[in-house]
Amino acid sequence: MKNFKGSLQKELIDQKRSPGSKYRHLFIGQKSLFYFLKYEIIIFLFSWIPGALGFFLRKLFYPCLLQNVGRGVVFGRNITLRHPYKISLGDNTFIDDNVVLDAKGEENRGIFIGNNVYIGRNTILSCKEGSIFIDDYCNLSANCSLLSETQIKLGKYCFLAGHCYLVAGGNHSFDRRDIPIMFQPSFSRGGIEIKEDVWLGAGVIVLDGVTIGQGCVVGAGAVVTDSLPEFSIAVGLPAKKVKER
């Protein structure tokens, strides 16, 4: 088991850093003063503007912050970008209002989103020293959360209904009683991989260490604790295969 240090709260209470240093470390991820000023100016001026003008200005200026931006990308309002220099977006990707793209980490690869991907309103993609890879034609509906301390991979044509929750890592030791659980080591069971053409119903939870095979369908509200073979239909708490497509 590998320990991770990706807790936002742990970094915020670090007494060795000044408030300004904490902000730059958590949001910007670079020491460059030029990049810091560029980030602040672009986010302040353009993140909130509504309508067609806002879409046009964000399309024009946001690529200056990101690692790579393809053609035809649409940025909604009030998008949160953390460590944006490690975020890559493919052609014709749509990022809706209030989405969080958080590529935070010192050694991770960050967030890669392929072509023709839709990221719904209020959805959170958050790295805590991990990475997130979303392949072409995926659709993440509103209010989904993907949290990665290691790796989350979605294959092509995956469809996540609203309020899905995927967490790769985030398992805390709790062996000691003299230390609060939040300060005990967290560990990973290997991340999450979802193969091509998978449909997760509303409110599905996928836990660390799970692989969901190609063509699976997981019913609404299910909690996936173990891997599923391809073309399975699974439901329940925990999710169990009930039949095959």
N, C-alpha and C positions, 0 to 999 in steps of 0.2 A: 504494500500500500504506500502510495506516494502522498506526502503532505503538500498542502497548497496554502498560499497566503493571500488569496484574492478577496478577502472580506473588506467591503467598503467601510464598514464601521470600524474595523481594526485599524485601517489606515487613517481614518479621520481622528481617532483618539491618540495617534502617534505624537507624543510630546516633543519629539526631535525635529519635527517639521513646523515651519511657520504656516499660517493660514494660506498665504499666497502660494507657497510651495506645494501644499496639499492640493490646492485647486488645480495648479498646472500639472501636477503628477496624475491626478485622477481624471481630469477632463481633457487636457491637451496631450500629455504623454511625451512632449518634446521640450527641450531646454531652450530652443531657439526663440529669441525675443521677437524676431520678425514673424515667425509662424504664430506665436501667441497673439500678436497684435492683429494679424490677418484673421485669425479665428474669431477674436472678439468683435472686430468691425463687421465681418460678414454676418455672423449670427445676430448681432444687435440690429443691424440695418434691415435684413431681409427675411428673417425666420418667421415673422408674424404677419407679413403683408398678405391680405386676402386676394382672391380673384385671379384673373389671368395675368395681371401685372406681377403678382407674387410668384406664380409658377414660372414666368419668364425670367425674373431676376434670380431666383434660386437656381434655375437651370444654367444660368450664365455664370454665377459666382460659386456655387457649392463645389463644382469640380476642382476649384483651387485648393480645397481642403482635403479632398478624398484621394485615396491611392489611385483609383481608376474609375471613370464613369463612362459608360457606353452611350450610344446614340439614343435619343428619344426618352431619356429618363425623366420622370415627373416627381418632383418633391412637394409634398403637402406642407401645411403650416405647422409651426411649433415642433419640428423634428429635433430631438436631442441627439447630438453627435459627440461621442467621447472617443478619444484617440482616433480621429477620423482619417489620419494618414494610413491606417491599417484597414480601411473599409473599401471594398471594390464592388461596383455595381455594373451588371451587364446591360445590354441593349434593351430598351423598352420596358424597363423595370418601373413599377409605380410604388412609391412610398407615401402612404396616406398620412393624414394629420395626426400629430401627437405620437408618432412612432419614436421609439428609443433604439438607436443603433450605437451600442456601447462595446467597443473593441478593446476595452481596457486590459492591459497586461504588459509585462516587460519582455517576455520571450515568446509570446504566442503569435500566431499568424493573423488573428483578427477575424473579420467577417467578410466572407465572399458570397455574393448573391449573383446568380447567373442571369440569363436572358429571359425576358417575358415573365418576370416574377411579380406577383402582387403581394405587398405587405400591408395588411389592413390596419385601420385606425386603432390607436392605443396599444399596438403590439410592441413587445419588448424583446429585443435580441441583445443579450447581455453576456459579455465574456468576463470571467474572473480568472485571468491567466489561461483561459481556454480559447477555442476557436469555433466558429460556426460556418458551415458550408451549405448553401442552398442552391440546388441545381436548377436548370432551366424549367420554365412553365409551372413552378410551384405556386400555390395560392395559400397564404396564411390569412385567415379571416381576423376580424376585430378581436382585440383583447387577448391574444395569445402571448405566452411567455416562454422563451427559450433561453435557459441559463446554463452556461458552459464553463466548467473548471478544467475540462479536458477537450472533448470534441463532440460536436453534434453535426451529423451529416444527413441531409435530406436529398434523396435521388429525384430524378425528373418526374414531373406530373404529380407530385404529392399535394394533397389537399387537406388542410387542417381547418376544421370548423372553429367557431368562436370559442374562446376561453380554454383552448388546449394549453397544457403545461408540460414542458419537457425540461428535465434537470439532469445534467451530466456532471456528477460530482455532488458536492454539498452534503455528503454523509459525514457526520461528526462523531468522533469518539466521545464516549461519556463514561469511561472507566473510572476516572478520578472524581472524588466528591469535593476536593479542596479547591478546584478550579472551575469557574463557570463553563458550561458546555460550549458556549460560543468561542471560548479561548482555547479549547482543546483541538487537536489536529483534525482537519477534514481530509477525506480520502476519496479516491475514485475507484469505481468498478469497471472502468474501461470506456466510458462515454456511451453515446447513443448513435445508432445508425438506422435510418429508415430508407429502405430500398425504393425503387421506382414504383409509381402508380399506386400509392397507398392513401387511403382515406381514413382520417381520424375524425370521429364524430365529435359533437360539441362537448366540451368539458373533459376530454380524455387527458389523463395524466400518464406520462411515460417516464419511468425511473431509470437511473444510471445502470449501465451494463446491458441494456436491452438492444437487440437487433430485431427489427420488424421486416419480414421478408417481402419481396415484390408482390404487388397486387393484393395486399391484405386490406381488410375493412375492419375497423375497431368501433364498436357501438358507443353511443353517447354515454358519458359518465364513467367509462371503464378506467381501471388503473392497471397499466401494463407493467408487471414486475418481472416477467420472464420473456425471453425471445419467442417470436412467433414464426412458424414456417411460412413459406410463400403461399399466397392465395388463401390464407386463413380468414375466416370470419370469427371474430372474438368479441365477447361481451363479459361484463361482470366485474366484481371486486373480490379478488384480483381477476384480471381478464383471462378467460379460458377460450380455447378454440371450440366452437360449437358445430361448425361445418366448414366445408371447403367450397370456394367459388368454382 
